[in-house]
Amino acid sequence: MGGTPDDAVGTEVVHWFFEDYLPTWVGVGSGEIPRGPEFILDYWAVPLHNSSPESREWLLDGEAVIGLLERNQAPLRAQGYAYTAVPDRKVTVYHDAGAAIEVIWSRRRADHGEIERLAAHFEISREPAGWRIVGIQIAPTTADSLDTAWRASSRTP
């Protein structure tokens, strides 16, 4: 599992993502944190690009961004969502205002049964209001590691 980058920006990004964003997303999604869906605007930027094998979309206003959150969380709640396990993660710091985080999300019920497993890539930017996710790529997976979750890539000369 990828650890914390060895610099202040990396440590800040990891803290923001794994100790603030993820627990808040989980808490609201599971119903443990009584906040409305607009909380997501503290973490997801407007505009936001979201891409999956089924769809690619630019979300150009807060209402559309909140709608994406609700489309993600409603089916999970209906299946008894309780928490998200993170079998693998990778953090890349580009510079003081940009980073990427890749994770395997294992969304689970309280009995630890898995609801869904996704590989996710988040582009993160330091904005005037703080760190924000500006782009999301997701793909369903059965993998435990990022190395096997994404399609193979190669460098061209």
C-alpha positions in Angstrom: 0.0 0.0 0.0 1.3 3.4 -0.9 2.2 5.5 2.1 2.4 9.1 2.9 4.7 11.1 0.6 7.8 12.3 2.4 7.1 16.0 2.3 4.8 18.6 3.9 2.4 18.9 0.9 2.1 15.1 0.7 1.4 14.9 4.4 -1.2 17.7 4.1 -3.0 16.0 1.1 -3.0 12.6 2.8 -4.5 14.1 6.0 -7.1 16.1 4.1 -8.2 13.1 2.0 -8.0 10.2 4.4 -8.7 11.9 7.7 -11.2 14.5 6.7 -12.8 13.9 3.3 -13.2 10.1 3.5 -14.6 9.9 7.1 -17.0 12.7 6.2 -18.1 11.1 3.0 -18.6 7.8 4.8 -20.4 9.4 7.8 -22.9 11.3 5.7 -23.3 8.3 3.4 -24.0 5.9 6.2 -26.2 8.3 8.1 -23.9 8.6 11.1 -23.2 12.3 10.4 -26.4 14.3 10.0 -25.4 16.6 7.2 -27.1 17.4 4.0 -25.5 16.5 0.6 -24.2 20.0 0.1 -21.3 19.1 2.4 -19.6 17.7 -0.7 -18.9 21.2 -2.0 -16.3 21.4 0.8 -14.4 18.7 -1.0 -15.5 18.5 -4.7 -14.8 21.5 -6.9 -17.2 23.3 -9.3 -16.8 22.6 -12.1 -15.9 18.9 -11.6 -15.2 16.3 -14.2 -16.5 12.8 -13.5 -15.7 9.8 -15.7 -16.5 6.1 -15.5 -16.9 3.3 -18.1 -20.6 4.3 -18.4 -20.4 8.0 -18.5 -18.3 11.1 -18.8 -19.6 14.4 -17.6 -18.7 17.9 -16.7 -20.6 19.1 -13.6 -20.8 22.8 -14.1 -22.6 24.0 -10.9 -23.1 23.1 -7.3 -26.5 21.5 -7.9 -24.9 19.0 -10.5 -22.1 18.2 -8.1 -24.5 17.5 -5.3 -26.5 15.4 -7.7 -23.5 13.2 -8.4 -23.0 12.6 -4.7 -26.7 11.7 -4.3 -26.5 9.3 -7.3 -23.4 7.6 -5.6 -24.7 7.4 -2.1 -28.4 6.5 -2.5 -27.9 3.0 -3.9 -25.3 2.4 -1.2 -27.7 3.4 1.6 -30.4 1.2 0.1 -28.0 -1.8 0.5 -27.0 -0.9 4.2 -23.8 0.9 3.6 -21.7 1.4 6.7 -18.1 2.0 5.8 -15.4 2.0 3.1 -12.3 -0.1 3.4 -9.2 0.9 1.4 -7.2 -2.2 0.3 -4.7 -0.1 -1.7 -3.8 3.5 -2.2 -1.2 5.7 -4.0 -0.5 9.4 -3.5 1.3 11.5 -6.1 2.3 15.1 -5.4 2.9 17.1 -8.5 3.7 20.4 -6.9 2.6 22.6 -4.0 -0.9 23.0 -5.5 -1.6 19.7 -7.2 -1.7 16.0 -6.4 -3.5 12.8 -7.3 -4.8 10.0 -5.1 -5.7 6.6 -6.4 -7.5 4.1 -4.2 -9.4 0.9 -4.2 -12.7 1.6 -2.5 -14.4 -1.5 -0.9 -17.8 -0.2 0.1 -19.3 -2.4 2.8 -22.2 -3.1 5.1 -21.9 -3.3 8.9 -21.6 -7.2 8.6 -18.5 -6.5 6.4 -20.2 -7.8 3.3 -19.0 -5.9 0.2 -21.5 -3.8 -1.7 -19.2 -2.6 -4.4 -15.5 -2.3 -5.2 -14.1 0.5 -7.3 -10.7 1.7 -8.5 -10.8 5.5 -8.2 -8.4 8.2 -9.3 -8.8 11.7 -7.9 -7.1 14.8 -9.3 -6.7 17.3 -6.4 -6.0 21.0 -6.6 -5.2 23.6 -3.9 -7.9 26.2 -4.4 -8.4 29.5 -2.4 -10.8 27.7 -0.1 -8.4 24.7 0.4 -7.9 21.3 -1.3 -10.6 20.3 -3.7 -11.1 17.3 -6.0 -11.4 18.6 -9.6 -11.6 15.3 -11.5 -12.7 11.8 -10.7 -12.1 8.6 -12.7 -13.7 5.4 -11.5 -13.9 1.8 -12.7 -15.5 -1.2 -11.1 -12.9 -3.8 -10.1 -12.4 -7.0 -8.3 -8.7 -6.3 -7.6 -7.1 -5.7 -4.3 -4.2 -3.6 -5.7 -4.0 -0.7 -8.0 -1.4 -2.4 -10.1 -4.0 -4.9 -11.3 -7.1 -2.7 -11.1 -6.2 -0.3 -14.0 -5.7 -1.3 -17.6 -2.1 -1.8 -18.5 -0.3 1.2 -19.9 3.0 1.6 -21.7 5.3 4.4 -22.5 5.9 5.3 -26.1 9.4 6.4 -27.2 
